[in-house]
Amino acid sequence: MPVPESSTDGTDTRVELIGHRRSLLTRPDSRTDAVSLPPAQRGVVSAIGLAVQGLIRFVYSLLVGRTLPAGFLSATNSAISTAMLATMLWPTSLGAAAAKFVAREAGDIPTRAALTRFLARLSLLTSAVLGVFAGALSYFVLEPGELVTGLSVALLTVGMSGHTFVRGVQYATGRVLRATVWDALSFVVAVAGLVLVLVFDWHAALLLPLTAGYLVYTVAGWPRSGSGSIRRELRTEINRFVAWGVLGSLATGGFLQLTMVLARQTGDAVSADAYAAALTLATPASMIGSVLSLLLLPALSGAVGRGDLHAVRQYTDLAQRTLITVVGGAFGVLLVGSRLLVGLVWPQLSEAVPVLEVLLLATFLLTVSTVTSESIRSYSRHGARAVALIRTAGLVIGLGVGIALLPELSVTGIALGYLAGMAVTGCVPVVLVWRRDRHRWAPLFLRVLAGAVLAAVLILLRPDTGPGWLDLGMIVVFALGWMLLHRGDLMTVARRSTGARAA
């Protein structure tokens, strides 16, 4: 039903709220919002979307690694990582800008529509340019002379870039359910297409099904917008936000994908495949931060826009406690069960276990900083710059450590370099927001430290007989220990979430 709003220029506008059934069947429109889901349901739906996105690359790598000879897994993952790196040069931050600014301008519908049009045109332009760049890099440098691979990387870059922008707009306009449903449809397209490629031995077309899945999502979800232009000040603010966001994205997600490209260039097919296997298992966990950013940015930016800094502090505290207690336990289970997980999925690649353990620890440090990083980015116009500089420092330190350890430790050295970088990237934002808002997080992080010690002890006590029932028992011990340590936080999160839904 229409809900009256007031625009910033004093004219009355009307935002139409539509039901989720209608939002599923129609293209997103910046002049309408889907009825908001309750916070708990919104979190569950977003988590499902996250799981589907992680499953796409996981199933892709699993099918390629288990059915094709050695070398195909690392080659495929290296090509995907190249496309993801190119996407992070602008489109990824453009999607974050859509999530922030389209949500923030909800009170001025003409500006919101013009803003969406501006971002959509930027998305098309940058996707095309970066697609050509990524394809050329693959053809001339990474996979010299492989024309089909170069073309596939170019198209995949375009598909991934469009996907990030469309997803950002859908989260900004409350279409979380629609975004998740279309994620599931793109998963079906990608996996079904890959099965056909493998059955008919079309090895040259390995990346095309994945590309088709992203393009289906992009075309079906491309938002409607309006005519007009946006204020110069707003355009400048967006460009600065995106530019600093690019630097931050490259220093975190880009760094992770760069490690795969470096592993591929070592020339050791077995080690590169082991690294690709570990990266495949760690990537779904690394995507938690991206989805959390899409959830947090609109909410925090809206509160800052209203001048309600008390709400920002409360929301940050609740989100951080939820992240630590729930996601921290999940990471710990994966870490303790890493040998069992690799044995079930990649039985021929036991070398992936130590790499996976390092990557999971590094990804946990990055994920822990998601809430505080988004709090910094939404708090002021200089927040994006601060986060980008922190992440750049982590990138420089991590690359230095990784390159130094590479000759002696091979791909494990690359993973340790990533861990060193994420230690900086993950810890500094937490400390800054902790001090700025005077949160009472000391007991929380002491419990995290105790959980980390428990995980380390269980891993050290693990016998060398190979994965088995003992690994499963250790997983249960850690899960129970974590729940016991954080029982108070779990009850607090449940009570405060219920209170927020009632309000």
C-alpha positions in Angstrom: 0.0 0.0 0.0 1.2 3.5 -0.6 2.9 5.2 2.3 3.4 9.0 2.1 6.9 10.3 2.5 8.5 13.7 2.3 11.4 14.4 0.0 14.4 16.5 0.8 13.3 19.3 -1.4 10.0 19.6 0.5 7.7 17.9 -2.0 5.5 15.0 -1.1 6.4 11.7 -2.6 4.9 8.3 -2.1 6.7 5.0 -1.5 4.7 2.0 -2.6 5.2 -1.0 -0.3 4.7 -4.3 -2.2 4.3 -7.8 -1.0 7.0 -10.4 -1.4 5.0 -12.5 -3.9 4.8 -9.5 -6.2 8.4 -8.7 -5.7 9.4 -12.2 -6.8 7.6 -11.9 -10.1 8.5 -8.3 -11.1 11.7 -6.5 -11.7 13.0 -4.5 -8.8 12.0 -0.8 -8.9 13.8 1.9 -6.9 10.5 3.6 -6.4 9.0 0.7 -4.4 10.1 -1.3 -1.4 9.1 -4.8 -0.4 7.5 -5.1 3.0 10.2 -5.7 5.5 10.7 -9.1 6.9 11.0 -9.5 10.7 14.6 -9.3 11.8 14.9 -13.0 12.6 13.4 -14.1 9.3 15.5 -11.6 7.4 18.6 -13.1 9.0 17.6 -16.6 8.1 16.7 -15.7 4.5 20.0 -13.9 4.1 21.9 -16.9 5.6 20.2 -19.2 3.0 21.3 -16.8 0.2 24.8 -16.9 1.6 24.8 -20.7 1.7 23.6 -20.9 -1.9 26.3 -18.5 -3.1 28.9 -20.5 -1.3 27.6 -23.8 -2.6 27.9 -22.6 -6.2 31.6 -22.5 -6.1 31.9 -25.4 -3.8 29.9 -27.8 -6.0 31.6 -26.4 -9.1 35.1 -27.2 -7.6 33.9 -30.6 -6.3 32.6 -31.8 -9.6 35.7 -30.5 -11.5 38.2 -31.9 -8.9 36.6 -35.3 -8.6 36.0 -36.0 -12.3 38.9 -34.4 -14.2 42.6 -35.0 -14.1 45.1 -33.1 -11.9 45.6 -29.5 -12.8 42.0 -28.8 -13.9 40.9 -27.8 -10.4 43.6 -25.2 -9.8 43.2 -23.9 -13.4 39.4 -23.5 -13.0 39.7 -21.8 -9.5 42.5 -19.6 -10.8 40.3 -18.4 -13.6 37.4 -17.8 -11.2 39.7 -15.9 -8.9 40.9 -13.7 -11.7 37.3 -12.7 -12.5 36.6 -12.1 -8.9 39.7 -9.9 -8.6 38.6 -7.8 -11.6 35.1 -7.5 -10.1 36.6 -6.0 -6.9 38.3 -3.2 -8.9 34.9 -1.3 -8.9 31.7 -3.3 -9.2 31.8 -4.9 -5.7 32.1 -1.5 -4.1 29.4 -0.2 -6.4 27.1 -2.9 -5.0 27.9 -1.7 -1.5 27.2 1.8 -2.6 23.8 0.8 -3.9 23.0 -0.9 -0.6 24.0 2.2 1.4 22.8 5.2 -0.7 19.6 3.7 -2.2 18.6 2.9 1.3 19.6 6.2 2.7 17.7 8.2 0.1 14.4 6.4 0.7 12.8 9.7 1.8 13.4 11.3 -1.6 12.0 9.1 -4.3 13.0 11.2 -7.4 16.6 11.3 -6.1 16.5 7.7 -5.3 15.4 6.8 -8.8 18.0 9.0 -10.5 20.6 7.6 -8.1 19.7 4.0 -9.2 20.0 5.0 -12.8 23.4 6.6 -12.2 24.7 3.5 -10.4 23.3 1.2 -13.1 25.1 3.0 -15.9 28.3 2.9 -13.9 27.8 -0.8 -13.4 27.4 -1.4 -17.1 30.4 0.7 -18.1 32.8 -0.7 -15.5 31.7 -4.3 -16.1 32.5 -4.1 -19.8 35.9 -2.4 -19.3 36.9 -4.8 -16.5 35.7 -7.8 -18.5 38.0 -6.9 -21.4 40.9 -6.3 -18.9 40.4 -9.6 -17.1 40.1 -11.5 -20.4 43.3 -9.9 -21.7 45.2 -10.6 -18.5 44.2 -14.2 -18.6 45.1 -14.6 -22.4 48.4 -12.8 -22.3 49.8 -13.5 -18.8 48.1 -16.1 -16.7 47.1 -18.6 -19.4 49.1 -17.5 -22.4 47.5 -18.4 -25.8 44.3 -19.9 -24.2 41.7 -17.8 -26.2 38.7 -19.7 -24.9 39.8 -19.3 -21.3 40.4 -15.6 -21.8 36.9 -15.1 -23.3 35.3 -17.1 -20.5 37.1 -15.0 -17.8 35.9 -11.8 -19.6 32.2 -13.0 -19.6 32.4 -14.3 -16.0 33.7 -10.9 -14.9 30.7 -9.2 -16.5 28.3 -11.7 -14.9 29.8 -11.4 -11.4 29.9 -7.6 -11.7 26.2 -7.3 -12.6 25.3 -9.8 -9.8 26.9 -7.6 -7.1 25.1 -4.5 -8.2 21.7 -6.1 -8.6 22.1 -7.7 -5.2 22.9 -4.4 -3.5 19.8 -2.7 -4.9 17.6 -5.6 -3.8 18.9 -5.5 -0.3 18.5 -1.7 -0.2 14.8 -1.9 -1.2 13.9 -4.7 1.1 13.9 -7.5 -1.5 16.0 -9.9 0.6 13.7 -12.8 -0.2 13.8 -12.1 -3.9 17.5 -12.0 -3.9 17.8 -15.4 -2.2 15.2 -17.1 -4.5 17.1 -15.9 -7.6 20.4 -17.0 -6.0 18.9 -20.5 -5.8 17.8 -20.3 -9.5 21.2 -19.2 -10.6 22.7 -22.1 -8.6 20.5 -24.6 -10.6 21.5 -23.0 -13.9 25.2 -23.2 -13.0 25.3 -26.7 -11.7 23.0 -28.2 -14.3 25.1 -26.6 -17.0 28.3 -27.9 -15.6 26.9 -31.5 -15.4 26.2 -31.2 -19.1 29.6 -29.9 -19.9 31.3 -32.8 -18.0 29.0 -35.5 -19.5 29.8 -34.3 -23.0 33.5 -33.6 -22.3 33.3 -29.9 -23.3 36.3 -29.0 -21.2 36.8 -25.7 -22.9 33.4 -24.5 -21.7 33.9 -25.2 -18.0 33.3 -21.6 -17.0 30.3 -21.0 -19.2 27.6 -22.5 -16.9 28.8 -20.4 -13.9 28.7 -17.4 -16.1 25.2 -18.2 -17.3 24.0 -18.4 -13.7 25.3 -15.0 -12.8 23.9 -13.4 -16.1 20.5 -14.9 -15.4 20.5 -13.3 -12.0 21.6 -10.0 -13.4 19.2 -9.7 -16.3 16.2 -10.8 -14.2 17.0 -8.4 -11.4 18.2 -5.3 -13.3 16.3 -2.5 -11.5 13.9 0.0 -13.0 14.9 3.6 -12.3 13.9 7.1 -13.3 15.2 10.0 -15.3 17.0 13.0 -13.9 20.3 13.7 -12.4 21.7 13.6 -8.8 23.3 16.4 -6.9 27.0 17.0 -7.5 27.7 16.6 -3.8 26.0 13.2 -3.7 27.9 12.1 -6.8 31.1 13.1 -5.3 30.3 11.3 -2.0 29.4 8.1 -3.9 32.6 8.2 -6.0 34.7 8.6 -2.9 32.9 5.8 -1.1 33.3 3.5 -4.0 37.0 4.4 -4.6 37.9 3.7 -0.9 35.7 0.6 -1.0 37.7 -0.7 -4.0 40.9 -0.4 -2.0 39.3 -2.2 1.0 37.8 -5.0 -1.2 41.1 -5.6 -2.9 42.9 -5.8 0.4 40.5 -8.4 1.8 38.5 -10.5 -0.7 40.9 -9.6 -3.4 43.8 -10.7 -1.3 42.2 -14.1 -0.8 41.7 -14.6 -4.5 45.2 -13.4 -5.3 46.6 -16.1 -3.1 45.0 -18.7 -5.5 46.5 -17.0 -8.5 49.9 -17.1 -6.8 49.5 -20.7 -5.9 48.7 -21.5 -9.5 51.9 -19.8 -10.6 54.2 -21.9 -8.4 54.1 -24.6 -11.1 53.4 -27.4 -8.7 50.1 -28.9 -9.9 49.5 -31.0 -6.8 50.2 -28.2 -4.3 48.1 -25.8 -6.4 45.2 -28.3 -6.4 45.6 -28.7 -2.6 45.4 -25.0 -2.2 42.4 -24.8 -4.5 40.7 -27.5 -2.5 41.3 -25.6 0.8 40.2 -22.3 -0.8 37.0 -23.9 -2.0 36.1 -25.1 1.5 37.0 -21.7 3.1 35.3 -19.5 0.5 31.7 -20.0 1.7 32.8 -18.9 5.2 34.6 -15.9 3.7 31.3 -14.8 2.1 29.7 -14.3 5.4 31.2 -10.8 5.7 29.9 -9.7 2.3 26.3 -10.7 3.1 26.6 -9.2 6.6 27.7 -5.9 5.0 24.6 -5.8 2.8 22.5 -6.4 5.9 24.2 -3.9 8.1 25.0 -1.0 5.8 21.3 -0.1 5.1 20.3 -0.4 8.8 23.3 1.5 10.2 23.2 4.2 7.4 19.5 4.7 8.0 20.1 5.2 11.7 23.0 7.7 11.1 20.8 9.6 8.6 18.2 10.0 11.4 20.9 11.1 13.8 20.2 8.2 16.1 23.7 7.3 17.2 22.4 5.5 20.3 20.6 3.1 17.9 23.9 2.7 16.0 25.7 1.7 19.2 23.0 -0.7 20.3 22.7 -2.4 16.9 26.5 -2.7 16.6 26.7 -4.3 20.0 23.9 -6.8 19.3 25.3 -7.7 15.8 28.8 -8.2 17.2 27.7 -10.5 19.9 25.5 -12.4 17.5 28.4 -12.7 15.1 30.8 -13.9 17.7 28.6 -16.5 19.4 27.0 -18.0 16.2 29.6 -17.6 13.5 32.5 -18.1 15.9 31.2 -21.5 16.9 30.7 -22.5 13.2 34.3 -21.5 12.4 35.6 -23.5 15.4 33.7 -26.6 14.3 35.1 -26.3 10.8 38.6 -25.8 12.2 38.6 -28.8 14.5 36.9 -30.9 11.9 39.1 -29.7 9.0 40.9 -33.1 8.6 37.5 -35.0 8.5 36.1 -32.4 6.1 39.0 -32.7 3.6 38.9 -36.5 4.0 35.3 -36.6 3.0 35.5 -34.1 0.1 39.0 -34.4 -1.2 40.4 -37.8 0.0 43.3 -37.6 -2.5 44.4 -34.1 -1.3 45.4 -34.5 2.4 48.0 -31.7 1.8 45.0 -29.3 1.9 44.4 -29.8 5.7 47.1 -27.4 7.1 46.3 -24.8 4.4 42.6 -25.0 5.2 43.2 -24.6 9.0 45.2 -21.4 8.3 42.7 -20.0 5.8 39.8 -20.7 8.2 41.6 -18.9 11.1 42.3 -15.9 8.8 38.8 -15.8 7.5 37.4 -15.8 11.0 39.6 -12.8 11.9 38.2 -11.0 8.9 34.6 -11.9 9.6 34.8 -10.8 13.2 35.6 -7.3 12.0 32.6 -7.0 9.7 30.2 -5.4 12.2 32.8 -2.9 13.4 34.0 -2.1 9.9 30.5 -1.3 8.7 29.9 0.8 11.8 33.0 2.9 10.9 31.9 3.2 7.3 28.4 4.3 8.1 29.4 6.7 10.9 30.9 9.5 8.8 31.8 10.2 5.2 35.5 9.5 6.1 34.7 6.1 7.4 35.2 4.3 4.1 38.7 5.8 3.9 39.6 4.7 7.4 38.5 1.1 6.7 40.3 1.1 3.3 43.6 2.3 4.9 43.4 -0.4 7.6 42.8 -3.1 5.0 45.6 -1.8 2.8 48.0 -2.1 5.7 46.9 -5.7 6.2 47.4 -6.4 2.5 51.0 -5.0 2.5 52.0 -6.9 5.6 50.3 -10.1 4.4 51.9 -10.0 0.9 55.3 -9.3 2.5 55.0 -12.3 4.8 53.6 -14.6 2.1 56.3 -13.8 -0.4 59.0 -14.2 2.2 57.7 -17.7 3.2 56.9 -18.9 -0.3 60.3 -20.3 -1.2 60.5 -22.5 1.9 56.8 -23.3 2.7 55.2 -23.2 -0.8 51.4 -22.7 -0.7 51.4 -23.0 3.1 53.5 -19.9 3.2 51.0 -18.1 1.0 48.2 -19.0 3.5 50.3 -17.8 6.5 50.8 -14.5 4.7 47.1 -14.1 4.3 46.7 -14.9 8.0 49.2 -12.2 9.0 47.3 -9.7 6.8 43.9 -10.6 8.2 45.3 -10.3 11.8 45.7 -6.5 11.1 42.6 -6.1 9.0 40.4 -7.9 11.6 41.7 -6.6 14.9 42.1 -2.9 14.3 38.5 -2.0 13.5 37.3 -4.0 16.5 39.6 -2.0 18.8 38.6 1.3 17.3 34.9 0.8 17.7 35.4 -0.8 21.1 37.1 2.4 22.3 34.8 4.8 20.4 31.5 3.5 21.7 32.9 2.1 25.0 31.4 -1.3 24.5 31.7 -3.9 27.3 33.4 -6.5 25.1 36.3 -7.6 27.3 34.5 -10.7 28.8 33.2 -11.5 25.3 36.7 -11.7 23.7 38.2 -13.5 26.7 35.6 -16.2 26.0 36.7 -16.2 22.3 40.3 -16.6 23.4 39.3 -19.6 25.6 37.4 -21.1 22.7 40.5 -20.7 20.5 42.7 -22.4 23.1 40.2 -25.3 23.3 40.3 -25.7 19.5 44.1 -25.6 19.4 44.4 -28.2 22.1 42.0 -30.6 20.3 43.9 -30.2 17.0 47.3 -30.8 18.8 46.0 -33.9 20.5 44.6 -35.3 17.2 46.5 -38.6 16.3 48.1 -39.1 13.0 46.0 -42.2 12.1 43.8 -40.3 9.6 40.3 -38.9 9.8 37.7 -41.0 11.7 35.3 -41.2 14.5 37.7 -39.5 16.9 37.6 -36.4 14.7 33.8 -36.4 15.0 34.1 -36.7 18.8 36.4 -33.8 18.9 33.9 -31.7 17.0 31.2 -32.5 19.5 33.6 -31.6 22.4 34.4 -28.3 20.9 30.7 -27.5 20.1 29.7 -28.2 23.7 32.6 -26.3 25.1 31.8 -23.2 22.9 28.1 -23.3 23.9 29.1 -23.5 27.6 31.5 -20.6 27.3 29.0 -18.4 25.5 25.7 -19.5 27.1 25.2 -16.0 28.6 25.8 -14.3 25.3 23.4 -16.7 23.5 20.7 -15.9 25.9 21.3 -12.1 25.7 21.2 -12.2 21.9 17.9 -14.2 21.9 16.4 -11.9 24.5 17.4 -8.6 22.8 16.4 -9.9 19.3 13.0 -10.8 20.7 12.7 -7.3 22.2 13.6 -5.7 18.9 10.9 -7.7 17.1 8.3 -6.7 19.7 9.3 -3.1 19.3 
